Amino acid sequence: MNASEIQVEVAPELALFVPHARRVGVHPLTVDGVSTLGHVIESLGVPLTEVGTLVVDGREVPVAHIPAHGERVTVRPVTRPQRVPGAPLRFLLDVHLGTLARRLRLLGVDTAYESTDIGDPALAARSAAEKRVLLSRDRGLLRRRELWAGGYVYSTGPDDQLRDILDRFAPDLRPWTRCTACNGLLREATKDEVADQLKGGTQKSYDVFAQCAECGRAYWKGAHHQQLEAIVARALAEFA
């Protein structure tokens, strides 16, 4: 097994994943002549979920390509909007993305969320079993082979996170149709049907209600409704 040297250039959008010395320009990299290009790129720190195309000497190649001595490799990011083939677009978020999960549900996007840390193998297995795009800021999790599909969440702020995911995946938006607590679908409900969840002031002040068909939680236009309306209005204005 003889070591070879290739030249690698990583797109600026993916620069945060690689060491500082490799973030700008073309850099040499020693390869073993056996490992796939996908493995080589992951060894640099770039999850394959974030790679759109791999270009070798001007031609696109699959991740299974074995790089040869002297080849020049360009690593490009996914094209936006990114289309996920083979199933309705649904998401699965890890334990650290609770606010993003609630906002996606607010917009009517099918979003599963684990509120406890069930471990990387279980998350990846659920992604595969339910054909959900796993969203995470954990690069190691996004490298698991059993994932059905995945996406790195680039920001730490909920507003930017939501904007990034809507821009990248372009999901259909159906605001006010899902339970923000459990992801179930909402239906119209009478005051009598949800009376056991209403306190005195709410009972007197509100007449329009919705209820989750899965967990039974009641919804009405309460004190925080203006905040939620603002989130919905921004998303619809930019991404509807």
C-alpha positions in Angstrom: 0.0 0.0 0.0 1.7 3.2 -1.2 0.8 6.7 0.1 -0.2 9.2 -2.5 -0.8 13.0 -2.5 -3.8 14.8 -3.7 -4.8 18.5 -3.8 -8.0 19.4 -1.9 -10.0 22.6 -2.0 -13.0 23.0 0.3 -15.8 25.4 -0.5 -16.0 28.5 1.8 -19.5 27.3 3.0 -17.8 24.2 4.5 -14.7 25.9 5.8 -15.8 25.8 9.4 -15.5 22.0 9.4 -11.8 21.9 8.5 -8.7 23.0 10.3 -7.8 26.7 9.9 -4.8 26.0 7.8 -7.1 24.3 5.1 -9.9 26.8 5.1 -8.7 28.9 2.1 -7.2 27.7 -1.1 -5.9 24.3 -2.3 -3.9 22.1 0.1 -2.0 18.9 -0.3 -3.3 15.8 1.5 -1.8 12.3 1.8 -4.1 9.4 1.0 -3.5 5.7 1.3 -4.7 4.6 -2.2 -7.4 2.4 -0.6 -9.8 4.7 1.3 -12.8 6.2 -0.6 -12.9 9.9 -1.2 -16.0 10.1 1.0 -13.9 8.7 3.9 -11.1 11.1 3.1 -13.4 14.1 3.2 -14.9 13.0 6.5 -11.5 12.5 7.9 -11.0 16.3 7.3 -14.0 17.0 9.4 -16.7 17.6 6.8 -19.9 15.5 7.3 -21.0 14.0 4.0 -24.5 15.3 4.8 -23.1 18.8 3.9 -21.4 17.8 0.7 -23.2 18.5 -2.6 -20.7 17.3 -5.2 -17.2 16.1 -5.3 -15.3 17.2 -8.3 -12.0 15.5 -9.3 -10.0 17.1 -12.1 -13.1 18.8 -13.4 -15.5 15.9 -13.3 -18.1 14.9 -10.7 -17.3 11.6 -8.9 -19.2 9.6 -6.3 -18.1 9.3 -2.6 -16.9 5.8 -3.4 -14.2 7.2 -5.8 -10.7 6.1 -4.7 -8.4 9.2 -5.1 -5.2 8.6 -7.1 -1.9 10.5 -6.8 -2.0 14.0 -8.2 -5.7 14.4 -8.5 -7.3 17.7 -7.6 -10.4 17.5 -5.5 -13.0 20.3 -5.0 -15.6 19.8 -2.2 -18.8 21.7 -2.9 -21.7 22.3 -0.6 -25.3 21.1 -1.1 -27.4 23.0 -3.6 -30.2 25.0 -2.1 -33.0 24.2 -1.9 -31.9 20.7 -1.2 -34.4 18.1 -2.4 -34.6 14.9 -0.3 -35.9 12.1 -2.6 -38.0 9.1 -1.7 -40.3 10.2 1.1 -42.4 13.2 2.3 -40.0 15.7 3.9 -40.0 15.1 7.7 -37.5 16.0 10.3 -36.0 14.6 13.5 -34.1 16.9 15.9 -31.8 16.0 18.7 -32.1 17.0 22.3 -30.3 20.3 21.9 -32.8 21.8 19.3 -36.0 22.1 21.2 -36.8 25.7 20.3 -36.2 25.0 16.6 -38.5 21.9 16.8 -41.3 24.0 18.3 -40.9 26.7 15.6 -41.0 24.1 12.8 -44.1 22.6 14.3 -45.7 26.0 14.6 -45.2 26.4 10.9 -46.9 23.0 10.3 -43.7 21.1 9.4 -43.7 17.4 10.5 -40.9 17.5 13.2 -40.1 14.7 15.6 -38.0 15.7 18.6 -36.3 13.8 21.4 -36.5 15.8 24.6 -34.1 13.4 26.3 -30.7 12.2 25.2 -31.5 8.7 23.8 -28.0 8.3 22.3 -26.6 8.7 18.8 -27.3 5.1 17.6 -31.0 5.3 18.6 -31.4 8.7 16.8 -29.7 7.5 13.7 -31.9 4.3 13.7 -35.1 6.4 14.1 -34.0 8.6 11.2 -33.7 5.5 9.0 -36.8 3.7 10.3 -39.1 6.8 9.8 -37.2 8.3 6.8 -36.7 11.6 8.6 -33.9 14.1 8.0 -31.9 14.3 11.2 -30.9 17.8 12.1 -28.1 18.3 14.6 -25.0 20.4 15.5 -23.2 17.1 16.4 -20.9 16.3 13.6 -20.2 12.8 14.9 -23.9 12.0 14.8 -24.2 13.2 11.2 -21.4 10.8 10.2 -23.3 7.7 11.3 -23.7 5.3 8.4 -27.3 4.2 9.3 -28.7 7.8 8.9 -31.4 8.1 6.2 -30.5 11.8 5.7 -29.2 14.6 7.7 -28.3 18.3 7.9 -26.0 20.3 10.1 -27.6 23.2 11.9 -25.1 26.0 11.4 -26.3 28.6 13.9 -26.8 28.6 17.6 -29.7 31.2 17.6 -33.2 30.0 17.0 -34.1 32.7 14.5 -31.1 32.0 12.3 -31.5 28.2 12.7 -35.1 28.4 11.5 -34.2 30.6 8.5 -31.3 28.3 7.6 -33.5 25.1 7.6 -36.3 26.8 5.7 -33.9 28.1 3.1 -32.0 24.8 2.8 -34.9 22.3 2.6 -37.9 24.5 1.5 -40.6 22.5 3.4 -44.2 23.2 2.8 -45.5 25.6 5.4 -48.9 25.1 7.0 -49.0 27.3 10.1 -51.2 26.5 13.1 -51.8 22.9 12.1 -49.5 21.0 14.4 -49.1 20.7 18.2 -45.9 22.4 19.3 -45.7 19.9 22.2 -46.0 16.6 20.4 -46.2 17.2 16.7 -49.8 15.9 16.4 -52.3 17.5 14.1 -54.7 20.1 15.5 -58.5 20.3 15.1 -61.0 22.8 16.0 -62.5 22.4 19.4 -65.3 23.8 21.4 -64.9 25.5 24.8 -66.6 22.6 26.5 -64.2 20.1 25.0 -61.2 21.8 26.5 -62.8 23.2 29.6 -60.7 21.1 32.0 -57.6 22.9 30.7 -58.9 26.5 31.1 -58.4 28.7 34.1 -61.0 31.3 35.0 -59.7 34.2 33.0 -59.2 32.1 29.9 -62.6 30.6 30.3 -64.2 34.1 30.2 -61.9 35.8 27.6 -61.6 33.3 24.8 -64.1 31.4 22.6 -62.0 30.0 19.7 -59.9 26.9 20.5 -58.0 24.1 18.9 -57.0 20.8 20.3 -54.3 18.2 19.4 -55.7 15.0 18.1 -52.8 13.1 19.7 -52.1 14.5 23.1 -55.3 16.5 23.7 -53.5 19.8 24.5 -55.7 22.8 24.0 -54.6 26.0 22.1 -56.0 29.5 22.0 -54.8 33.0 21.2 -53.3 33.8 24.5 -50.7 36.2 25.9 -47.9 34.9 23.6 -49.9 34.8 20.4 -48.4 38.0 19.0 -44.9 36.6 19.3 -45.9 33.5 17.5 -47.7 35.4 14.8 -44.5 37.4 14.2 -42.5 34.2 13.7 -45.1 32.9 11.3 -45.4 36.1 9.4 -41.6 36.4 8.9 -41.4 32.8 7.7 -44.3 33.2 5.2 -43.0 36.5 3.9 -39.6 34.9 3.1 -40.2 31.3 2.4 -43.9 30.7 1.5 
